[in-house]
Each structure stands twice: as structure tokens, then as C-alpha cells.
Amino acid sequence: MSEFLLEVYGEEIPSSAQLLAEKELKVSFANFLKNEKIDFSLIETYSTPRRITVIINGLEKKVTESIKEIRGPSTSADNKALEGFVKSQGIKSKKLLFKKEKNGKEYFFFEKKIQQKPLFEIFQEEIFSILSSIKWKKSMRWSSFNEKWSRPIKSILCLLDKKIINFDYAGVKSDNFTYGNYHYFKKKIKCNDSKNYKKNLKNYFVILNKEERIKIIERELKKFCEKNKLNLNYDKELMSRVSDSVEWPNVFFGSFDEAFFNLPDFLLKTIISEKQDNFTFKKKNGNLSNFFSFVSNLELNKKKNLIFGNQNVLTARFKDAKFFIEEDNKTKFSQKAKKLSSIIFYNDLGTLLDRSKRIQQLCLKISEIIKLDISKNFENLLYSNVDLTTELVREYPSLQGLVGGFYAKLLGFDKEICDAFSYQYEFLNDNVENDLVLVLSISQKIDSIFGFFASEKKVSGSGDPFGIRRMVLSVINLLIHKKISLNFSLLFSVLINIYKNQNIKIKFDKSKVVEFLNKRIEILLLEKGFRPNLIKSCLQKEDFNPLSIYVKVGRFKEFIHSKEGEDFMKSYKRLESIISEKEIYKDIDKNLFQNIEEEKLHLDTLSLKEDYIKNSEVLNKKSFYKLSKSINNFLDNVMVNVSDTKIKTNRFSLLSDCKKTVNNFFNFSAL
């Protein structure tokens, strides 16, 4: 069994590019091996800031032969043509030829043995195209070369069974050496296999495995917490990002002046973790500690200078933040709101001031639907987006909302609306107790969803660049968990009127948007274990109410698996088979009834209509059981396709009306 080893070494690669390269190379090599019918046991991919590595173990080494039929001239051709074919193919004897018919004509054929290329040659021919296939989000070219990589390449190590696979990429020739951690060792390190490669890297201060780097960082952070009676504010994304920034993690600890605790905790954490990629800690009482931690490739003997440098950077950023707050608070919210009129929301969808007014009106409508009194905070809801004009949000965009809530608190606003401003952009869970937070968060997201589709943007592929899929799922989950019944179609109609009153012309295809929303809730319900056809039977083309759909799916599932449900489905299928190609919706004339079965079916259908008007989400098993008996009695005793046209049409109308009525509850045809 053979082993393949590839390392591309170069200048520092960002964390996101490391993850992308690992993923794409793993897929590309797997596809390549599958296409070439080469067996393997394992593909390993690794990345550090300086290198991307691929190791493939258990490669099939044997060289096999295949047989290919070579077609020669037709059997009716002259001897000269046959002689030419024999000579060109190196056929030793005409006895090796055989005749075979193809497309109605007989030809001479020859079975030629094709020897498969050695594994080494196959890899040598494909590696260049595999490296070229990576779809970098940001890439570079250097010198006069056309090949791209995330950052300039310094060396390429490429071996198959200890032998160098020779190729050039972006002006770099493959070889059998790599480099250690450039902070410690700058000489070439020769390698002959993956075991030797990993050992050499570790000897020269490179930990190839990301998970191992994370464990080292976590171990040091844990020790510090135990020693100082602190808890780590663990951030999985930050840990991943930090571990991707080092090859040999050395963990350092520092502290900042407690005087900066006059800044809000969320701002301090953002500056420390988001801007500086440092870890924060909290005391046992939950308050933020003034300790911080950072990870570096640099040696521990440089500890003092590193900590001092980081403290200075944090101090400078804290002072800047304090200055931004002072500047921002020189203007009132009403003045900030006026500035929103100069900021465009989406193209052709007005300004952020227009959006703020729409959100304010949506909040009012939603509060009316869920019977919540927001009158004391209604006027201030206009200021939900004013923090977008502030210096602090310009510097720290991820803090929009939180900054608005913080400034509202400084101005003495009610706690309820301060919290609503702070958490309006969050993907809330069902633990939220502040109803105004729910109302503002839902309104903000509904307006964003509406605006996205009104701007005629499209959600395509697996990506979600505008966060629309995630936004929709968060609102759906929230409404279901909080048992809030909201019809999106109604809210869309409210928004259409608001846009009209704002003199903003829009194009909004409600049916397409509902189709998109239905797909999102379908995915959610599939994850909860509901059958696809059961879900589809509860979806509508024009209306979208997440809670209603969720409740209906649950009730429909219960009904379908009940004795009444099973009996009804049998009778429904009989009814549908009769009118599948001839549904007629004309007024039913009771004077044309000739049988008691017609009258009974009509009465039971009317009774079910009344049930639907009373509560469209409640399915009365007794009513459906009665109707199933009436359907069966009608179909057993009444001839539908009679010669009298009026009676025939009336009976088809009766059956069609029955089908339409039951499908108001659920789309039984989807089952």
C-alpha cells in the first residue's frame, strides 16, 4: 500500500482560507481517486497559518490491465485498408481479428490490451489541476505566473512512497523538504514520509493538528482560571480563529486598568475578543474580570514585551471607544433619526428613516394581533435604528442594537425599550420574557425579509450572504416556541400599504415569497420527524402562519393514524378517483337530488364548512367520520355519470364541493 504526502508552504494564510483549502482539497482528492478507481484507506488534511497539508494512506499500488475493442475497416472494404489497420495497430496476425456488427454494418475488431499508468504518473499528471481547482474567496498572483493561491507560496513538498513527484506551481518546484516554525528555525527540513514529516515539524515547533493546538490553549486557560478563581468566557469561533493563527501556541496573560469598567461590558468584550483576538474572563459572581489572555507563536522569554504591547493596544482602543461615546452623546436621538434619512436601506427601498417608520408601524400591528399594549413606548420605537449613525457602531458594526440600547439607557429610557433596542437583531430563543423585545425583533426581521424580496434579490445555492434563510428560521422557531400566531401574508399586506404611503414603488411577488417560506418550515418540520407529504398537505400557497402550520401538522398526523382518519382516507381516495379529471364547481341545486345519499352528503359537507369557519385548525374526528360514511354511501348507491346532463353536473358539483371543503383543512391529495 502506498502513501501520498503534499504540503504547500508559504506566507500566512487567514483562518477562513485554511478551512476552505482543507475542505476543497479533501473533496478534490477523493473525487480524483474515485474517478481513477484507486482505492485508499484515509485522506487527512491539516492547516496552520503557514501550510496546507494532505496525507493519503492505503493507496492501491498495483498496476492492472484493461481490454479495449479497436474498430477497424468494414468487412466489405478492400484488402489494402485491412493491411493498413493491422500495421497501424501493431497486430502480429490477422487471426487475432474478429468480426462484429455495429449500426447495421459488419466491421473487423481487435482486442487491445491497455496497460494502466503507474500510480506515480497518475498523481503527477493531476496534482497541478487539483491545486488550481481551489475556489479561493480572496487569492493572489505573483511575479508573472497565472496560478493563484491565498498567499505567496515558498515551497511545495510532494512525495509518493518517499519519491518526489516533480511538478511546478506558481513558479515553485516541488521537492522533499519543508520548514519549521519561522520564529524559531529557518533552515530546510528534509522529509521522506508522513511519520517523519510530523515528527520533524514537532521537533521544530510546529503542531500540525489543529485540535492538538486547541487542547494546549484550553489547558493553559484552565490552569489560569483555577489559580485566579475565574471562569473563561468561552467562544468557540474565537478559539478556532486563534488556533488557526499559530503553529506553536504560547499562552500569555495580562490585565487592563479597572478604570475602564465605566465602559459597558459588551464593548470591552468586543474590543478584547473581536478586535484583538484575546480571551476574556469573568469572576465567580459573573462580572467581567480585567484579566485577558492572548496566544502567540513567539517565545515565552519575550513574555514581558508581548504583554506590555497588548496592554497598550487595548488601552488605546478603550480610550478611542470612550471618545466615540462622548461624541455620540452630543446629539439627541431625534437628531440622529434625521441622519437616517441620508442612509439608503436597499436600492429603491427608501432610507433607514423610512425603514424605522415601517418597523414602528409593524410593531403596532403585531402588538394589536397578540394583544400587547405598547402605547407608552410607541413613539420611541422610531429610534430603533438610530445607533447606525453613531461613531461607535461605525467602528464596531457587530454592536448595532446593543449600542442603541446602551445610549437609550443613558438617556433614561424605559428598561423594556432599552432591552428591545439591544436585542432586536439577536436570534432569540423561547426564554425571552420581555414582550417588546419579541415584537421589535420580529418586526425588524419581517421588514428585512420583505425588503430583500422587494428589492428582487434572489437566494440561490447553499450560501446565505444576506442571512435571509437564518433570519426566517429564527422567526419561525420563535413564533412556534412562544405560541404566537402571526400570518406573514397579513404583515406583508401591511408593509405594501406602508411602502405605498411612503411613495416608494416596489415589486413584491407574495406567492414566490410564501413558496420560499414554506421550504424553510418544511426543512424545520422534517428535522422534527414529520413525513414530507404530511407537511406538504398543511402548506398553503398564499398564506404563511408558522404556528398554525406546526399545530396543523401535529393534528393531521394524529388524525391520519387514528381509526377515523384511516377510514376517511379510504373514502377520500374513492371520491378523488371519480372526480380527478372532472372537478366542477357550480351552485348545487337541492331540487335535483333524487336520493337520500345526495342530501346526506350535502348536509355533512355543510356541517364541516361550519366547523372550518369556527376553527380552521381543529379537526373534528366525528364530523370527518360521518362524512366518510356519507361519501361511501353516495358512491355505493348513486350513479354519477348519468345521461341527464343537469343531474350529472349537479352530482359532480356535490363531490367537488365535498373535496374542496375537506381540503380547506388539509391538502389530502398530497397524501
C-alpha positions as a printed Julia matrix, in Angstrom:
671×3 Matrix{Float64}:
   0.0     0.0     0.0
   1.29    3.46   -0.92
   1.33    6.8     0.88
   0.99   10.28   -0.62
   2.21   13.44    1.13
   1.65   17.02   -0.05
   2.45   20.27    1.74
   2.1    23.77    0.29
   4.1    26.18    2.47
   4.03   29.96    2.2
   3.15   33.27    3.77
   0.48   33.47    6.48
  -2.98   32.3     5.41
  -6.14   33.62    7.15
  -8.23   31.19    9.2
 -11.15   31.17    6.73
  -8.8    30.34    3.84
  -7.24   27.47    5.81
 -10.64   25.86    6.4
 -11.66   26.33    2.76
  -8.42   24.83    1.4
  -8.64   21.8     3.69
 -12.23   21.13    2.71
 -11.77   21.59   -1.04
  -8.54   19.6    -1.26
 -10.1    16.69    0.62
 -13.07   16.63   -1.77
 -10.91   17.1    -4.88
  -8.51   14.29   -3.98
 -11.4    11.96   -3.05
 -13.08   12.63   -6.42
  -9.8    12.2    -8.29
  -9.13    8.81   -6.65
 -12.69    7.68   -7.29
 -12.52    8.66  -10.97
  -9.18    6.88  -11.38
 -10.55    3.84   -9.49
  -7.72    4.0    -6.96
  -8.51    2.57   -3.53
  -7.38    4.35   -0.37
  -7.98    4.0     3.36
  -7.8     7.59    4.63
  -7.38   11.2     3.49
  -6.04   13.54    6.18
  -5.93   17.32    5.74
  -4.2    19.79    8.06
  -3.58   23.5     8.08
  -1.6    26.09   10.01
  -1.05   29.78    9.18
   1.91   28.76    7.03
   1.0    25.43    5.43
  -1.76   23.27    3.94
  -1.1    19.53    4.15
  -2.71   16.46    2.56
  -1.8    12.89    3.55
  -3.41    9.9     1.8
  -2.83    6.44    3.26
  -3.55    2.95    1.96
  -3.35    3.77   -1.74
  -3.73    0.85   -4.15
  -0.32    0.3    -5.68
  -0.83   -2.5    -8.24
  -0.91   -1.78  -11.96
  -3.72   -3.54  -13.83
  -4.53   -4.11  -17.49
  -7.77   -3.36  -19.3
  -9.08   -4.55  -22.66
 -10.27   -2.09  -25.31
 -12.0    -3.07  -28.56
 -10.45   -1.23  -31.52
 -12.69   -0.97  -34.58
 -11.07   -1.45  -37.98
 -12.39   -1.19  -41.55
 -15.69   -2.78  -42.62
 -15.53   -6.39  -43.82
 -16.57   -5.15  -47.28
 -13.51   -2.85  -47.56
 -10.6    -3.76  -49.81
  -7.58   -5.69  -48.51
  -5.39   -2.55  -48.59
  -7.5    -0.91  -45.86
  -7.27   -4.02  -43.71
  -3.48   -4.25  -44.13
  -3.16   -0.59  -43.1
  -5.21   -1.2   -39.93
  -3.16   -4.27  -38.96
   0.09   -2.36  -39.44
  -1.01    0.8   -37.57
  -2.15   -1.2   -34.53
   0.92   -3.48  -34.48
  -1.24   -6.6   -34.83
   1.02   -9.64  -35.26
  -1.53  -11.89  -37.02
  -4.87  -11.39  -38.78
  -6.08  -14.38  -36.78
  -6.38  -12.0   -33.79
  -9.12  -10.06  -35.62
 -12.82  -10.81  -35.18
 -15.96   -9.61  -36.94
 -18.74   -7.7   -35.24
 -21.8    -5.8   -36.4
 -22.26   -2.16  -35.42
 -25.04    0.18  -36.59
 -26.18   -2.4   -39.13
 -22.74   -2.84  -40.68
 -20.07   -5.51  -40.1
 -16.53   -4.45  -39.1
 -13.19   -6.01  -38.18
 -12.3    -5.57  -34.49
  -9.18   -6.13  -32.45
  -8.89   -6.51  -28.66
  -6.04   -4.32  -27.47
  -4.53   -4.61  -24.02
  -4.27   -1.18  -22.38
  -1.81   -1.05  -19.53
  -2.82    1.32  -16.74
  -0.4     4.1   -15.87
   1.6     3.66  -12.67
   0.22    5.4    -9.59
   3.15    7.84   -9.62
   2.35    9.06  -13.15
  -1.36    9.43  -12.4
  -0.64   11.68   -9.39
   2.0    13.64  -11.28
  -0.47   14.48  -14.05
  -3.31   15.56  -11.73
  -1.8    17.48   -8.81
  -1.45   20.76  -10.71
  -5.14   20.79  -11.73
  -6.24   19.85   -8.19
  -4.31   22.77   -6.68
  -5.68   25.07   -9.38
  -9.27   24.0    -8.63
  -9.48   25.65   -5.18
 -12.11   28.41   -5.29
 -10.48   30.96   -3.0
 -12.68   33.81   -1.8
  -9.59   36.02   -2.0
  -6.47   34.93   -3.85
  -3.2    36.33   -5.2
  -0.94   36.05   -8.2
   2.73   36.97   -8.01
   5.54   37.63  -10.44
   4.43   36.69  -13.99
   2.65   33.45  -13.01
  -1.04   32.79  -13.69
  -1.59   30.29  -10.86
  -3.42   31.54   -7.75
  -3.08   30.84   -4.04
  -4.35   32.57   -0.92
  -0.87   33.96   -0.19
   2.52   33.62   -1.99
   3.94   30.09   -1.93
   7.51   29.5    -0.69
   7.89   25.73   -1.1
   5.99   22.58   -2.08
   6.72   19.18   -0.57
   5.24   16.31   -2.6
   6.08   12.63   -2.13
   4.68    9.27   -3.12
   6.36    6.41   -1.28
   9.33    8.66   -0.37
   9.87    9.63   -4.02
   9.48   13.27   -5.12
   6.57   13.88   -7.53
   8.02   16.58   -9.77
   5.82   19.5   -10.88
   5.83   23.3   -10.86
   3.09   25.5    -9.42
   3.22   29.31   -9.45
   6.94   29.19  -10.15
   7.69   26.85   -7.23
   9.19   23.43   -7.96
   8.15   20.51   -5.76
  10.78   18.9    -3.55
  11.24   16.77   -0.4
  11.75   19.49    2.21
   9.66   21.79    4.4
  10.32   24.46    7.03
   9.71   24.56   10.77
   8.22   27.46   12.74
   9.79   30.55   11.15
  10.06   32.29   14.55
  12.46   29.58   15.74
  14.09   27.86   12.76
  14.55   29.0     9.15
  16.52   26.11    7.62
  15.14   23.46    5.27
  13.96   20.2     6.85
  14.07   17.07    4.69
  11.2    14.57    4.95
  10.59   11.14    3.43
   7.13   10.11    4.71
   4.21   11.4     6.81
   5.51    9.93   10.08
   8.91   11.53    9.61
   7.23   14.76    8.43
   5.01   15.11   11.52
   7.89   14.26   13.86
  10.22   16.79   12.23
   7.6    19.54   12.4
   7.04   18.94   16.1
  10.8    18.98   16.71
  10.91   22.38   15.03
   7.96   23.95   16.87
   5.03   23.17   14.57
   1.92   21.36   15.84
   0.18   20.29   12.66
  -3.1    19.13   14.2
  -5.48   21.98   15.0
  -7.29   20.0    17.72
  -3.98   19.45   19.49
  -3.26   23.2    19.39
  -6.71   23.9    20.84
  -6.14   21.42   23.7
  -2.87   23.15   24.63
  -4.57   26.58   24.68
  -7.54   25.29   26.69
  -5.25   23.57   29.2
  -3.33   26.79   29.89
  -6.52   28.85   30.17
  -7.99   26.32   32.6
  -4.87   26.46   34.8
  -5.08   30.25   34.91
  -8.79   30.17   35.81
  -8.22   27.69   38.65
  -5.33   29.71   40.02
  -7.21   33.05   39.93
 -10.74   31.75   40.7
 -12.12   32.89   37.35
 -14.28   31.45   34.58
 -13.39   31.69   30.9
 -15.85   33.42   28.56
 -15.57   30.54   26.11
 -16.09   31.45   22.45
 -15.84   28.53   20.03
 -15.31   30.73   16.96
 -12.6    32.74   18.71
 -10.85   29.55   19.85
 -10.9    28.24   16.27
  -9.61   31.54   14.88
  -6.82   31.8    17.47
  -5.68   28.2    16.98
  -5.5    28.88   13.23
  -3.21   31.86   13.84
  -0.35   29.92   15.47
   1.81   26.88   14.8
   3.25   26.63   18.31
   0.76   28.09   20.81
   2.25   30.01   23.73
  -0.44   31.42   26.03
   0.11   34.79   27.75
  -1.95   36.68   30.34
  -2.33   40.37   31.06
  -4.7    42.86   32.69
  -6.13   46.29   31.96
  -6.87   49.26   34.2
 -10.13   48.75   36.14
 -10.97   52.39   35.45
 -12.19   51.23   32.03
 -15.07   49.35   33.67
 -17.03   52.58   33.16
 -17.4    51.29   29.59
 -20.17   48.7    29.06
 -19.12   45.04   29.33
 -20.29   44.2    25.8
 -17.98   46.9    24.4
 -14.97   45.75   26.44
 -15.52   42.12   25.36
 -15.84   43.11   21.71
 -12.65   45.17   21.75
 -10.71   42.42   23.54
 -12.07   39.4    21.63
 -13.24   40.68   18.25
 -10.6    43.3    17.55
  -7.63   41.74   19.35
  -8.5    38.01   19.26
  -7.9    37.84   23.02
  -9.82   35.79   25.59
 -11.82   37.37   28.41
 -12.68   36.07   31.88
 -15.44   36.6    34.39
 -15.38   36.49   38.16
 -17.34   33.88   40.11
 -20.11   36.47   40.62
 -20.49   36.78   36.84
 -18.88   40.21   36.48
 -16.24   40.79   33.81
 -12.65   40.47   35.04
  -9.9    42.87   33.95
  -7.66   39.91   33.01
  -7.24   38.92   29.38
  -5.27   36.25   27.53
  -3.7    36.01   24.09
  -1.85   33.33   22.14
   1.33   33.83   20.16
   3.95   31.89   18.2
   6.62   33.93   19.93
   8.82   32.51   22.65
   7.97   32.73   26.34
  11.18   34.65   27.01
   9.57   37.6    25.2
   6.63   37.48   27.61
   7.14   40.9    29.22
   7.3    42.85   25.96
   4.36   40.97   24.43
   2.07   41.55   27.41
   3.08   45.21   27.66
   2.41   45.69   23.93
  -1.03   44.11   24.11
  -1.98   46.15   27.17
  -1.01   49.35   25.35
  -3.09   48.42   22.29
  -6.14   47.64   24.46
  -5.73   50.87   26.43
  -5.61   52.88   23.19
  -8.74   51.15   21.88
 -10.6    51.68   25.17
  -9.75   55.39   25.09
 -10.97   55.62   21.49
 -14.24   53.93   22.47
 -14.7    56.36   25.35
 -14.17   59.26   22.95
 -16.74   57.83   20.48
 -19.32   57.56   23.27
 -18.72   61.17   24.34
 -19.07   62.38   20.74
 -22.19   60.29   20.07
 -23.93   61.65   23.17
 -23.57   65.24   21.99
 -26.63   64.72   19.76
 -30.15   63.68   20.74
 -31.94   60.63   19.34
 -34.22   62.92   17.33
 -31.16   64.44   15.63
 -29.71   61.0    14.96
 -33.04   59.91   13.44
 -32.82   62.76   10.91
 -29.4    61.45    9.82
 -31.06   58.12    8.93
 -32.76   59.91    6.03
 -29.4    60.11    4.24
 -28.65   56.36    4.54
 -30.12   54.02    1.9
 -31.66   50.74    3.11
 -31.8    48.64   -0.1
 -31.67   50.19   -3.57
 -35.08   51.71   -4.43
 -36.49   50.83   -0.98
 -36.06   54.18    0.69
 -33.85   55.27    3.56
 -33.2    53.87    7.01
 -35.58   56.52    8.37
 -38.3    55.06    6.12
 -37.39   51.61    7.45
 -37.56   52.83   11.07
 -41.08   54.15   10.46
 -42.13   50.84    8.86
 -40.77   48.87   11.8
 -42.61   51.19   14.19
 -45.91   50.56   12.34
 -45.26   46.81   12.17
 -44.67   46.77   15.93
 -48.06   48.42   16.38
 -49.82   45.89   14.12
 -48.16   42.86   15.73
 -48.89   44.17   19.24
 -52.57   44.51   18.27
 -52.63   40.91   16.98
 -51.04   39.45   20.13
 -52.95   41.9    22.37
 -49.94   43.72   23.84
 -50.14   47.36   24.94
 -47.05   49.22   23.64
 -48.55   52.73   23.82
 -46.03   54.06   26.39
 -43.07   53.05   24.19
 -44.61   53.51   20.74
 -43.09   56.93   19.95
 -39.59   55.83   20.99
 -39.75   52.77   18.7
 -38.95   55.2    15.87
 -35.39   55.29   17.27
 -34.73   51.54   16.92
 -32.08   52.12   14.22
 -30.51   55.43   15.27
 -27.34   53.76   16.53
 -26.44   53.09   12.87
 -25.48   56.77   12.65
 -23.09   56.6    15.63
 -19.3    56.59   15.65
 -19.28   53.57   17.95
 -21.25   51.38   15.51
 -19.16   52.62   12.58
 -16.09   51.34   14.43
 -17.79   48.18   15.75
 -20.62   47.2    13.33
 -21.35   43.96   15.21
 -22.59   46.06   18.16
 -25.57   47.62   16.38
 -28.58   47.23   18.62
 -26.52   46.89   21.8
 -25.19   50.42   21.29
 -28.73   51.73   20.74
 -29.9    50.08   23.96
 -26.9    51.45   25.88
 -27.44   55.02   24.66
 -31.19   54.76   25.37
 -30.36   53.73   28.93
 -28.07   56.78   29.32
 -30.99   58.96   28.19
 -33.27   57.44   30.83
 -35.49   55.37   28.53
 -37.69   52.65   30.0
 -35.79   49.34   30.58
 -38.25   47.47   28.37
 -37.41   49.53   25.28
 -33.67   49.63   26.1
 -33.68   45.82   26.04
 -35.76   45.82   22.84
 -33.19   48.04   21.09
 -30.32   45.91   22.41
 -31.62   42.5    21.31
 -33.65   43.28   18.17
 -31.05   41.71   15.86
 -30.47   38.64   18.02
 -31.74   35.2    17.04
 -33.91   34.91   20.12
 -34.94   31.71   21.89
 -38.11   30.91   23.79
 -36.6    32.13   27.11
 -37.2    35.8    26.23
 -39.52   37.35   28.81
 -39.65   40.94   27.51
 -42.59   41.04   25.05
 -41.41   44.29   23.46
 -38.1    42.57   22.59
 -40.13   39.91   20.76
 -42.29   42.43   18.92
 -39.38   44.63   17.78
 -37.18   41.65   16.86
 -39.95   40.06   14.77
 -40.85   43.4    13.12
 -37.23   44.13   12.24
 -36.76   40.69   10.69
 -40.1    40.7     8.81
 -39.21   44.08    7.28
 -35.77   42.75    6.29
 -37.27   39.63    4.68
 -39.87   41.71    2.84
 -37.25   44.24    1.73
 -34.93   41.53    0.45
 -37.57   40.11   -1.88
 -38.99   43.52   -2.79
 -35.51   44.51   -3.98
 -35.74   41.48   -6.3
 -32.68   39.83   -4.84
 -32.51   36.04   -5.03
 -31.48   33.34   -2.59
 -29.66   30.7    -4.61
 -27.4    27.74   -3.95
 -26.32   26.74   -0.48
 -24.98   30.16    0.54
 -26.86   32.75    2.59
 -24.96   36.02    2.03
 -27.76   38.24    3.38
 -28.67   35.86    6.23
 -32.26   35.54    4.96
 -32.54   31.77    5.46
 -31.23   32.03    9.01
 -33.46   35.02    9.72
 -36.6    33.21    8.5
 -35.81   30.08   10.53
 -35.19   32.14   13.67
 -38.59   33.88   13.37
 -40.36   30.58   12.63
 -38.75   28.9    15.66
 -39.53   31.85   17.9
 -43.21   32.01   16.9
 -43.64   28.26   17.37
 -41.91   28.13   20.77
 -43.67   31.24   22.1
 -47.01   30.04   20.63
 -47.53   33.33   18.76
 -49.93   33.14   15.82
 -48.84   35.55   13.07
 -49.87   35.43    9.43
 -46.9    36.68    7.38
 -49.18   37.39    4.42
 -51.17   39.85    6.54
 -47.97   41.58    7.66
 -46.75   41.72    4.05
 -50.02   43.45    3.11
 -49.43   45.97    5.9
 -45.92   46.64    4.55
 -47.19   47.03    0.97
 -49.54   49.78    2.2
 -46.79   51.47    4.22
 -44.46   51.49    1.19
 -47.32   52.98   -0.85
 -47.85   55.73    1.74
 -44.09   56.41    1.67
 -44.32   56.85   -2.14
 -41.83   54.01   -2.65
 -42.67   51.85   -5.65
 -41.97   48.16   -5.16
 -42.5    44.84   -6.91
 -43.45   42.1    -4.49
 -44.48   38.61   -5.56
 -46.18   37.26   -2.44
 -46.66   33.74   -3.83
 -42.9    33.37   -4.5
 -42.05   34.57   -1.02
 -44.59   32.2     0.57
 -43.07   29.39   -1.5
 -39.63   30.27   -0.07
 -41.05   30.41    3.48
 -42.81   27.06    3.02
 -39.49   25.44    2.06
 -37.88   26.77    5.24
 -40.59   25.44    7.56
 -40.63   22.17    5.62
 -36.93   21.68    6.45
 -37.6    22.51   10.1
 -40.51   20.04   10.37
 -38.56   17.31    8.57
 -35.89   17.67   11.26
 -38.64   17.16   13.85
 -39.53   13.83   12.24
 -42.68   14.67   10.26
 -43.22   12.96    6.89
 -42.71   15.17    3.77
 -46.18   14.51    2.31
 -47.78   15.22    5.7
 -46.02   18.6     5.83
 -46.94   19.5     2.23
 -50.59   18.74    2.94
 -50.62   21.52    5.57
 -48.94   24.25    3.5
 -50.8    26.96    1.62
 -49.79   28.94   -1.46
 -50.92   32.38   -0.32
 -50.81   32.33    3.5
 -47.98   31.54    5.9
 -48.55   31.21    9.63
 -45.73   29.16   11.26
 -47.61   28.3    14.46
 -50.76   27.35   12.54
 -48.75   25.09   10.2
 -46.94   23.45   13.13
 -50.19   22.8    15.0
 -51.93   21.52   11.87
 -49.13   19.1    11.03
 -49.26   17.64   14.54
 -53.04   17.3    14.5
 -53.1    15.9    10.98
 -50.51   13.29   11.94
 -52.66   12.27   14.9
 -55.8    12.13   12.73
 -54.21   10.11    9.89
 -53.07    7.45   12.35
 -56.48    7.21   14.06
 -59.26    4.76   13.09
 -61.41    7.66   11.86
 -58.52    9.0     9.79
 -57.79    5.66    8.14
 -61.48    5.21    7.25
 -61.74    8.74    5.89
 -58.64    8.37    3.69
 -60.15    5.28    2.05
 -63.38    7.13    1.22
 -61.44   10.25    0.1
 -59.4     8.21   -2.38
 -62.64    6.8    -3.81
 -64.06   10.32   -4.15
 -60.88   11.65   -5.75
 -60.73    8.82   -8.29
 -64.24    9.73   -9.52
 -63.61   13.47  -10.0
 -59.84   13.52  -10.6
 -60.29   14.75  -14.18
 -63.69   16.42  -13.88
 -63.96   18.76  -10.9
 -67.0    21.01  -11.35
 -67.74   23.98   -9.12
 -71.28   25.12   -9.84
 -74.08   26.0    -7.45
 -75.6    22.84   -6.04
 -79.32   22.54   -6.78
 -81.02   20.59   -3.98
 -84.13   20.26   -6.16
 -82.15   17.93   -8.44
 -81.41   15.49   -5.61
 -83.05   12.12   -6.31
 -81.55   10.09   -3.47
 -81.25   10.44    0.28
 -77.48    9.78   -0.1
 -77.13   13.03   -2.08
 -78.92   15.02    0.58
 -76.91   13.42    3.41
 -73.56   14.11    1.69
 -74.59   17.73    1.12
 -75.64   18.23    4.76
 -72.47   16.65    6.17
 -70.35   18.81    3.85
 -72.18   21.95    5.05
 -71.62   20.86    8.66
 -67.89   20.53    8.0
 -67.85   24.01    6.43
 -69.3    25.39    9.67
 -66.58   23.59   11.65
 -63.95   25.26    9.45
 -65.44   28.72    9.95
 -65.47   28.2    13.74
 -61.85   26.99   13.91
 -59.84   26.06   10.83
 -57.12   24.42   12.93
 -59.33   22.0    14.85
 -60.16   18.77   13.08
 -63.39   17.19   14.4
 -62.94   13.43   14.09
 -66.68   12.77   14.42
 -67.51   15.15   11.56
 -64.93   13.5     9.29
 -66.14   10.04   10.29
 -69.74   11.0     9.41
 -68.58   12.48    6.11
 -66.58    9.35    5.19
 -69.72    7.24    5.7
 -71.75    9.66    3.57
 -69.12    9.55    0.79
 -69.12    5.73    0.79
 -72.93    5.52    0.84
 -73.14    8.01   -2.02
 -70.56    6.2    -4.16
 -72.11    2.79   -3.38
 -75.67    3.77   -4.23
 -75.63    6.75   -6.6
 -74.66    6.72  -10.27
 -72.76    9.93  -11.03
 -72.24    9.73  -14.78
 -75.93    9.6   -15.77
 -77.43   10.62  -19.11
 -79.29   13.63  -17.67
 -76.73   16.46  -18.0
 -78.19   18.63  -15.21
 -78.24   15.79  -12.67
 -74.76   14.62  -13.7
 -73.34   18.15  -13.36
 -75.08   18.59  -10.0
 -73.59   15.34   -8.67
 -70.09   16.21   -9.87
 -70.52   19.62   -8.22
 -71.59   17.95   -4.98
 -68.5    15.72   -4.95
 -66.22   18.6    -5.95
 -67.64   20.77   -3.17
 -67.04   17.96   -0.68
 -63.4    17.61   -1.81
 -62.82   21.36   -1.69
 -64.3    21.57    1.82
 -62.1    18.85    3.33
 -59.05   20.31    1.59
 -59.67   23.62    3.35
 -58.4    21.83    6.46
 -55.59   19.89    4.81
 -54.5    19.05    1.31
 -55.49   15.38    1.47
 -54.46   14.95   -2.17
 -50.81   15.44   -1.13
 -51.01   12.13    0.73
